[in-house]
Amino acid sequence: MARSGVIVFTFVMVSGLTALAYPNIGDKVTWSGTFKDTQGKTTEIQITKEVVGFNSDNKHWKVKKHTKVGDESASETIETLDLFTPEKYKQVLENCEKQGGVIETLETNPGKYKTCKTSTTDTSGVVIEKWWGDIPFGIVSKSTRGPSGELTAGELPLMFATLGL
């Protein structure tokens, strides 16, 4: 990637992502990066999301999220009606620039991925950037920058993705 300070990320494919549709039970992604606290201390962070079930009665997906920050970890399982799909990815790309985003290609070890980079700024001036791509859960990378442009929550690039069977 052309951005400075970016952690080069590896995208591991158990099977070709374009060969199978998602969402599906067993879809799993892991993002890994760093978090910088207000004193400047940097801590490793890892977030994993996995589709663990589907309720055919109410059409809700069950998603387990595991977060590890330094030595602390937490897990939760939620139910949701809406997960990212290849069709949603196409809509995101089609509307990217109209919605204020930028089409960018991110290069990974196995190849290049076309993404829509979006940026949002909260009331304190913190900027959250997300790169949306054709993968389960949609987010290929995310970064959080303080009002002066410094990385605060670091970069969380995709490290691993598995499509369900």
C-alpha positions in Angstrom: 0.0 0.0 0.0 1.1 3.5 -0.7 0.2 5.0 2.7 3.1 5.5 5.1 3.1 3.7 8.4 0.8 1.0 7.1 1.2 -2.5 8.4 1.6 -4.8 5.5 -1.1 -7.4 5.8 -1.4 -11.0 4.7 -4.6 -12.3 3.3 -4.7 -16.1 3.8 -7.3 -18.0 1.7 -8.4 -21.5 2.6 -10.5 -21.4 -0.6 -10.9 -18.8 -3.3 -13.1 -16.0 -1.9 -14.7 -15.3 -5.3 -15.6 -19.0 -5.7 -18.0 -19.1 -2.8 -20.8 -16.8 -1.7 -21.0 -15.4 1.8 -22.4 -15.0 4.4 -22.3 -18.6 5.4 -21.8 -20.5 8.7 -18.0 -20.8 9.2 -17.1 -17.5 7.6 -14.3 -16.1 9.8 -12.1 -13.0 9.6 -9.3 -11.7 11.8 -7.9 -8.1 11.9 -4.7 -7.4 13.8 -2.9 -4.2 14.6 -2.0 -1.8 17.4 -3.8 0.6 19.7 -2.1 3.7 21.1 -3.4 5.1 24.4 -3.3 8.7 25.6 0.1 8.3 27.2 1.5 7.0 23.9 1.8 3.3 25.0 1.2 0.9 22.1 -0.7 -2.3 22.6 -1.4 -5.1 20.2 -5.1 -5.6 19.3 -6.8 -8.5 17.5 -10.4 -8.7 16.5 -12.0 -11.9 15.1 -15.5 -12.3 13.8 -17.1 -15.6 12.9 -20.5 -16.6 11.6 -21.5 -19.4 14.0 -25.1 -20.0 13.2 -28.3 -19.2 11.3 -31.9 -19.3 12.5 -34.0 -20.2 9.5 -37.2 -19.2 11.4 -36.3 -15.5 11.9 -33.5 -15.3 9.3 -31.0 -14.0 11.9 -27.3 -14.8 11.7 -25.3 -15.6 14.9 -21.9 -13.9 14.9 -19.2 -14.4 17.6 -16.8 -11.5 18.1 -13.6 -12.1 20.0 -11.4 -9.1 20.9 -8.0 -9.3 22.4 -6.2 -6.1 23.6 -2.8 -6.8 25.1 -3.3 -9.6 27.6 -7.1 -8.9 28.0 -9.7 -10.6 25.9 -13.5 -10.6 25.6 -16.0 -12.5 23.5 -19.7 -11.9 22.7 -22.2 -13.5 20.4 -24.8 -11.4 18.7 -27.7 -12.1 16.4 -28.2 -9.9 13.3 -30.5 -9.8 10.3 -27.9 -8.1 8.0 -24.5 -9.3 7.1 -22.2 -8.0 4.3 -22.8 -9.8 1.0 -21.2 -9.7 -2.5 -24.3 -7.8 -3.7 -23.7 -5.2 -0.9 -20.1 -4.9 -2.0 -21.3 -4.1 -5.6 -23.6 -1.4 -4.2 -20.8 0.0 -2.1 -18.5 0.3 -5.1 -21.3 1.7 -7.3 -22.1 4.4 -4.8 -18.6 5.0 -3.3 -17.8 8.3 -4.8 -21.4 9.6 -4.6 -21.2 8.9 -0.8 -17.9 10.7 -0.4 -15.7 7.7 -0.6 -12.7 6.9 -2.8 -12.0 3.8 -4.8 -8.6 2.4 -3.9 -6.8 -0.8 -4.7 -5.1 -2.4 -1.7 -2.2 -4.8 -2.5 -1.8 -7.9 -0.4 0.4 -11.0 -0.7 -2.0 -13.0 -2.9 -3.1 -10.0 -5.0 -4.9 -6.7 -5.3 -8.3 -5.9 -3.9 -10.6 -3.1 -5.1 -12.0 -1.2 -2.1 -14.1 1.8 -1.2 -12.3 3.9 1.4 -14.7 5.9 3.6 -13.8 8.4 6.3 -15.9 9.7 9.1 -15.0 12.4 11.7 -16.5 12.5 15.1 -17.2 15.7 17.1 -13.7 15.6 18.7 -12.0 15.5 15.3 -11.1 11.8 15.4 -11.1 10.4 11.8 -12.1 6.7 11.3 -11.1 5.3 7.9 -12.5 2.0 6.5 -11.6 0.1 3.4 -14.7 -1.9 2.2 -13.9 -5.0 0.0 -15.4 -8.2 -1.3 -14.9 -10.3 1.8 -17.1 -11.6 4.7 -18.0 -8.7 7.0 -16.8 -6.2 4.3 -13.9 -4.4 6.1 -10.5 -5.1 4.6 -8.7 -2.5 6.8 -9.5 0.2 9.4 -7.5 3.0 11.0 -8.3 5.7 13.5 -6.5 9.0 13.5 -6.5 11.9 16.0 -7.4 15.5 15.0 -3.8 16.2 14.0 -3.6 13.1 11.8 -1.6 10.8 14.1 -2.6 7.2 14.4 -4.4 6.7 17.7 -6.0 3.2 17.4 -3.5 2.2 14.7 -4.2 0.2 11.7 -6.4 -2.9 11.8 -5.7 -4.7 8.5 -7.2 -8.0 7.6 -4.9 -10.8 8.6 -6.9 -14.0 7.9 -10.2 -14.9 6.2 -11.9 -18.3 5.9 -15.1 -19.0 4.0 -17.6 -21.4 5.6 -18.3 -24.8 4.0 
